[in-house]
Amino acid sequence: MSFVMTAYNPDFNRMKEGYLKELPKRLTELSQYLGSRNWFTGSNINFVDFLVYELLDIHLILEPECLNELKNLQEYKIRFEEQPTIKKYMASDKFMKGPLNNKSAKFGNA
């Protein structure tokens, strides 16, 4: 089940349980793919890293302990946030932590 299908499902609270059961496997696959690299597609940050960062950030809101066993993804998230321009943006009044989804979503809509 995809995150979007779960977040927008009217029965989100019931669907969330099944989604969270699959989440460790999916995050482990991401962790294995990243391995010891700094970024997902090589030695330089690019658009893929922005997508993955957003995915991780949203999942940490959904399940705050989801990265506890995945040290390289924890370090990746910190490394991303510590990029000078990203860090500056996130500290600015222009940065929005949410909403995560459209108003019709059952998760992250406020």
N, CA and C atoms as a LAMMPS dump frame, in Angstrom:
ITEM: TIMESTEP
0
ITEM: NUMBER OF ATOMS
330
ITEM: BOX BOUNDS ff ff ff
-5.0000000000000000e+02 5.0000000000000000e+02
-5.0000000000000000e+02 5.0000000000000000e+02
-5.0000000000000000e+02 5.0000000000000000e+02
ITEM: ATOMS id mol type element x y z
1 1 1 N 0.842 -1.171 0
2 1 2 C 0 0 0
3 1 3 C 0.888 1.235 0
4 2 1 N 0.558 2.206 -0.813
5 2 2 C 1.359 3.42 -0.904
6 2 3 C 0.965 4.404 0.197
7 3 1 N 1.893 5.291 0.499
8 3 2 C 1.633 6.317 1.502
9 3 3 C 0.453 7.188 1.096
10 4 1 N 0.424 7.61 -0.152
11 4 2 C -0.636 8.506 -0.624
12 4 3 C -1.996 7.833 -0.5
13 5 1 N -2.087 6.578 -0.915
14 5 2 C -3.361 5.868 -0.811
15 5 3 C -3.81 5.76 0.643
16 6 1 N -2.874 5.612 1.546
17 6 2 C -3.201 5.522 2.969
18 6 3 C -3.603 6.884 3.518
19 7 1 N -2.804 7.908 3.235
20 7 2 C -3.052 9.246 3.787
21 7 3 C -4.377 9.838 3.323
22 8 1 N -4.806 9.494 2.119
23 8 2 C -6.038 10.058 1.577
24 8 3 C -7.248 9.14 1.751
25 9 1 N -7.056 8.003 2.333
26 9 2 C -8.159 7.063 2.516
27 9 3 C -9.075 7.539 3.64
28 10 1 N -10.377 7.556 3.421
29 10 2 C -11.3 7.961 4.488
30 10 3 C -11.16 7.098 5.75
31 11 1 N -10.666 5.885 5.577
32 11 2 C -10.478 4.967 6.707
33 11 3 C -9.005 4.944 7.129
34 12 1 N -8.378 6.128 7.141
35 12 2 C -6.953 6.252 7.418
36 12 3 C -6.527 5.544 8.704
37 13 1 N -7.254 5.731 9.774
38 13 2 C -6.831 5.161 11.057
39 13 3 C -6.718 3.638 10.999
40 14 1 N -7.607 2.999 10.283
41 14 2 C -7.519 1.546 10.125
42 14 3 C -6.401 1.168 9.15
43 15 1 N -6.271 1.923 8.078
44 15 2 C -5.261 1.641 7.064
45 15 3 C -3.837 1.868 7.587
46 16 1 N -3.691 2.819 8.484
47 16 2 C -2.38 3.183 9.023
48 16 3 C -1.682 1.977 9.645
49 17 1 N -2.427 1.157 10.362
50 17 2 C -1.832 -0.007 11.024
51 17 3 C -1.149 -0.932 10.015
52 18 1 N -1.814 -1.247 8.934
53 18 2 C -1.228 -2.104 7.914
54 18 3 C -0.05 -1.444 7.229
55 19 1 N -0.165 -0.157 6.99
56 19 2 C 0.927 0.582 6.357
57 19 3 C 2.169 0.55 7.241
58 20 1 N 1.991 0.781 8.511
59 20 2 C 3.128 0.808 9.434
60 20 3 C 3.791 -0.563 9.582
61 21 1 N 3.045 -1.628 9.369
62 21 2 C 3.643 -2.966 9.401
63 21 3 C 4.616 -3.163 8.241
64 22 1 N 4.314 -2.563 7.092
65 22 2 C 5.17 -2.677 5.905
66 22 3 C 6.329 -1.688 5.914
67 23 1 N 6.199 -0.625 6.683
68 23 2 C 7.163 0.467 6.645
69 23 3 C 8.601 0.043 6.96
70 24 1 N 8.859 -0.75 7.994
71 24 2 C 10.257 -1.126 8.259
72 24 3 C 10.939 -1.79 7.068
73 25 1 N 10.231 -2.656 6.38
74 25 2 C 10.804 -3.331 5.212
75 25 3 C 11.157 -2.308 4.127
76 26 1 N 10.263 -1.39 3.869
77 26 2 C 10.502 -0.396 2.814
78 26 3 C 11.64 0.553 3.182
79 27 1 N 11.686 0.968 4.443
80 27 2 C 12.768 1.857 4.865
81 27 3 C 14.107 1.126 4.878
82 28 1 N 14.095 -0.148 5.212
83 28 2 C 15.318 -0.947 5.178
84 28 3 C 15.842 -1.039 3.75
85 29 1 N 14.954 -1.182 2.785
86 29 2 C 15.366 -1.218 1.385
87 29 3 C 16.024 0.115 0.985
88 30 1 N 15.444 1.223 1.422
89 30 2 C 16.054 2.531 1.15
90 30 3 C 17.43 2.622 1.803
91 31 1 N 17.515 2.163 3.025
92 31 2 C 18.779 2.182 3.764
93 31 3 C 19.843 1.362 3.052
94 32 1 N 19.468 0.185 2.594
95 32 2 C 20.41 -0.674 1.878
96 32 3 C 20.84 -0.04 0.568
97 33 1 N 19.925 0.606 -0.117
98 33 2 C 20.274 1.259 -1.372
99 33 3 C 21.256 2.409 -1.135
100 34 1 N 21.002 3.201 -0.105
101 34 2 C 21.905 4.306 0.214
102 34 3 C 23.27 3.78 0.631
103 35 1 N 23.283 2.725 1.418
104 35 2 C 24.545 2.142 1.872
105 35 3 C 25.39 3.155 2.604
106 36 1 N 26.649 3.271 2.215
107 36 2 C 27.567 4.201 2.878
108 36 3 C 27.754 5.492 2.081
109 37 1 N 26.973 5.662 1.015
110 37 2 C 27.074 6.894 0.222
111 37 3 C 26.463 8.064 0.992
112 38 1 N 26.877 9.26 0.646
113 38 2 C 26.288 10.453 1.253
114 38 3 C 24.93 10.785 0.668
115 39 1 N 24.771 10.532 -0.629
116 39 2 C 23.549 10.91 -1.34
117 39 3 C 23.067 9.732 -2.177
118 40 1 N 21.809 9.742 -2.53
119 40 2 C 21.204 8.582 -3.181
120 40 3 C 21.707 8.317 -4.589
121 41 1 N 22.182 9.323 -5.287
122 41 2 C 22.635 9.069 -6.654
123 41 3 C 24.124 9.328 -6.835
124 42 1 N 24.854 9.408 -5.755
125 42 2 C 26.293 9.597 -5.897
126 42 3 C 26.872 10.521 -4.854
127 43 1 N 27.895 11.258 -5.254
128 43 2 C 28.638 12.073 -4.298
129 43 3 C 28.076 13.482 -4.136
130 44 1 N 27.111 13.868 -4.968
131 44 2 C 26.53 15.21 -4.89
132 44 3 C 25.027 15.14 -4.66
133 45 1 N 24.533 16.056 -3.857
134 45 2 C 23.089 16.145 -3.626
135 45 3 C 22.393 16.541 -4.932
136 46 1 N 21.219 15.96 -5.174
137 46 2 C 20.421 16.372 -6.329
138 46 3 C 18.943 16.208 -6.011
139 47 1 N 18.078 16.38 -6.997
140 47 2 C 16.638 16.403 -6.745
141 47 3 C 16.114 15.129 -6.088
142 48 1 N 16.705 13.995 -6.361
143 48 2 C 16.258 12.739 -5.752
144 48 3 C 16.377 12.832 -4.228
145 49 1 N 17.428 13.463 -3.766
146 49 2 C 17.627 13.597 -2.332
147 49 3 C 16.549 14.465 -1.68
148 50 1 N 16.057 15.454 -2.394
149 50 2 C 14.959 16.263 -1.867
150 50 3 C 13.693 15.41 -1.719
151 51 1 N 13.442 14.567 -2.688
152 51 2 C 12.265 13.69 -2.624
153 51 3 C 12.386 12.695 -1.47
154 52 1 N 13.547 12.08 -1.342
155 52 2 C 13.751 11.103 -0.27
156 52 3 C 13.69 11.789 1.096
157 53 1 N 14.295 12.957 1.21
158 53 2 C 14.245 13.679 2.484
159 53 3 C 12.793 13.949 2.881
160 54 1 N 11.997 14.432 1.953
161 54 2 C 10.594 14.72 2.258
162 54 3 C 9.872 13.446 2.696
163 55 1 N 10.115 12.362 2.015
164 55 2 C 9.517 11.082 2.374
165 55 3 C 9.896 10.682 3.802
166 56 1 N 11.167 10.798 4.134
167 56 2 C 11.615 10.448 5.49
168 56 3 C 11.007 11.379 6.523
169 57 1 N 10.979 12.652 6.23
170 57 2 C 10.431 13.635 7.161
171 57 3 C 8.962 13.353 7.46
172 58 1 N 8.196 13.076 6.436
173 58 2 C 6.776 12.773 6.606
174 58 3 C 6.603 11.499 7.432
175 59 1 N 7.414 10.496 7.141
176 59 2 C 7.276 9.241 7.875
177 59 3 C 7.684 9.381 9.339
178 60 1 N 8.601 10.275 9.627
179 60 2 C 8.959 10.525 11.027
180 60 3 C 7.83 11.222 11.777
181 61 1 N 7.014 11.97 11.08
182 61 2 C 5.83 12.563 11.701
183 61 3 C 4.78 11.486 11.931
184 62 1 N 4.623 10.614 10.96
185 62 2 C 3.666 9.512 11.061
186 62 3 C 4.077 8.52 12.144
187 63 1 N 5.364 8.183 12.185
188 63 2 C 5.897 7.201 13.139
189 63 3 C 7.28 7.677 13.591
190 64 1 N 7.343 8.428 14.696
191 64 2 C 8.599 9.064 15.123
192 64 3 C 9.794 8.131 15.332
193 65 1 N 9.563 6.862 15.533
194 65 2 C 10.665 5.932 15.768
195 65 3 C 11.046 5.111 14.541
196 66 1 N 10.513 5.46 13.388
197 66 2 C 10.694 4.623 12.197
198 66 3 C 12.141 4.525 11.712
199 67 1 N 12.999 5.457 12.078
200 67 2 C 14.393 5.39 11.64
201 67 3 C 15.342 4.924 12.745
202 68 1 N 14.804 4.549 13.882
203 68 2 C 15.648 4.193 15.023
204 68 3 C 16.701 3.137 14.716
205 69 1 N 16.382 2.194 13.879
206 69 2 C 17.309 1.1 13.567
207 69 3 C 18.088 1.336 12.275
208 70 1 N 17.916 2.49 11.67
209 70 2 C 18.516 2.761 10.358
210 70 3 C 19.445 3.97 10.457
211 71 1 N 20.617 3.724 11.007
212 71 2 C 21.556 4.804 11.308
213 71 3 C 21.933 5.617 10.07
214 72 1 N 22.132 4.951 8.944
215 72 2 C 22.55 5.712 7.762
216 72 3 C 21.45 6.66 7.274
217 73 1 N 20.189 6.301 7.465
218 73 2 C 19.108 7.209 7.086
219 73 3 C 18.992 8.356 8.09
220 74 1 N 19.255 8.094 9.349
221 74 2 C 19.289 9.166 10.347
222 74 3 C 20.377 10.169 9.981
223 75 1 N 21.562 9.661 9.669
224 75 2 C 22.691 10.52 9.304
225 75 3 C 22.415 11.268 8.001
226 76 1 N 21.767 10.605 7.073
227 76 2 C 21.397 11.222 5.799
228 76 3 C 20.49 12.434 6.034
229 77 1 N 19.488 12.252 6.875
230 77 2 C 18.549 13.338 7.166
231 77 3 C 19.279 14.525 7.799
232 78 1 N 20.163 14.263 8.732
233 78 2 C 20.955 15.326 9.362
234 78 3 C 21.851 16.002 8.333
235 79 1 N 22.513 15.204 7.509
236 79 2 C 23.412 15.733 6.478
237 79 3 C 22.64 16.662 5.527
238 80 1 N 21.443 16.248 5.153
239 80 2 C 20.604 17.066 4.28
240 80 3 C 20.28 18.394 4.951
241 81 1 N 19.823 18.345 6.186
242 81 2 C 19.421 19.546 6.919
243 81 3 C 20.595 20.472 7.21
244 82 1 N 21.805 19.937 7.214
245 82 2 C 22.995 20.738 7.506
246 82 3 C 23.609 21.389 6.269
247 83 1 N 23.062 21.119 5.1
248 83 2 C 23.542 21.814 3.896
249 83 3 C 23.291 23.308 4.105
250 84 1 N 24.291 24.162 3.899
251 84 2 C 24.164 25.58 4.259
252 84 3 C 22.903 26.276 3.733
253 85 1 N 22.585 26.107 2.473
254 85 2 C 21.405 26.807 1.949
255 85 3 C 20.105 26.211 2.485
256 86 1 N 20.091 24.91 2.681
257 86 2 C 18.892 24.262 3.235
258 86 3 C 18.725 24.664 4.701
259 87 1 N 19.814 24.656 5.433
260 87 2 C 19.767 25.052 6.842
261 87 3 C 19.262 26.488 6.99
262 88 1 N 19.761 27.377 6.135
263 88 2 C 19.329 28.774 6.168
264 88 3 C 17.837 28.885 5.854
265 89 1 N 17.391 28.173 4.827
266 89 2 C 15.978 28.197 4.461
267 89 3 C 15.109 27.659 5.597
268 90 1 N 15.503 26.546 6.192
269 90 2 C 14.699 25.94 7.249
270 90 3 C 14.631 26.824 8.496
271 91 1 N 15.597 27.691 8.674
272 91 2 C 15.596 28.614 9.815
273 91 3 C 14.837 29.909 9.502
274 92 1 N 14.448 30.095 8.254
275 92 2 C 13.791 31.335 7.845
276 92 3 C 12.284 31.283 8.099
277 93 1 N 11.656 32.446 8.029
278 93 2 C 10.206 32.515 8.202
279 93 3 C 9.463 32.035 6.948
280 94 1 N 10.18 31.743 5.891
281 94 2 C 9.567 31.217 4.664
282 94 3 C 9.341 29.704 4.729
283 95 1 N 10.047 29.047 5.622
284 95 2 C 9.952 27.59 5.73
285 95 3 C 8.621 27.19 6.354
286 96 1 N 7.96 26.223 5.727
287 96 2 C 6.684 25.706 6.235
288 96 3 C 6.85 24.229 6.573
289 97 1 N 6.619 23.868 7.804
290 97 2 C 6.705 22.467 8.224
291 97 3 C 5.464 21.689 7.762
292 98 1 N 4.411 22.373 7.449
293 98 2 C 3.187 21.732 7.006
294 98 3 C 2.281 22.762 6.377
295 99 1 N 1.174 22.376 5.849
296 99 2 C 0.63 21.021 5.836
297 99 3 C 1.414 20.097 4.901
298 100 1 N 1.265 18.826 5.148
299 100 2 C 1.966 17.822 4.358
300 100 3 C 1.183 17.417 3.118
301 101 1 N -0.124 17.493 3.227
302 101 2 C -1.014 17.03 2.168
303 101 3 C -2.137 18.028 1.949
304 102 1 N -2.93 17.764 0.932
305 102 2 C -4.104 18.548 0.614
306 102 3 C -5.141 18.426 1.726
307 103 1 N -6.094 19.339 1.765
308 103 2 C -7.136 19.33 2.793
309 103 3 C -7.964 18.048 2.787
310 104 1 N -8.057 17.389 1.659
311 104 2 C -8.867 16.172 1.592
312 104 3 C -8.174 14.958 2.204
313 105 1 N -6.906 15.075 2.523
314 105 2 C -6.172 13.96 3.14
315 105 3 C -6.626 13.777 4.578
316 106 1 N -6.496 12.566 5.062
317 106 2 C -6.85 12.25 6.449
318 106 3 C -5.624 12.34 7.357
319 107 1 N -4.45 12.499 6.779
320 107 2 C -3.213 12.673 7.534
321 107 3 C -2.423 13.827 6.934
322 108 1 N -1.915 14.698 7.797
323 108 2 C -1.044 15.774 7.353
324 108 3 C -1.733 16.887 6.6
325 109 1 N -3.001 17.116 6.885
326 109 2 C -3.752 18.106 6.125
327 109 3 C -3.917 19.436 6.851
328 110 1 N -3.327 19.575 8.015
329 110 2 C -3.495 20.84 8.759
330 110 3 C -2.161 21.431 9.141
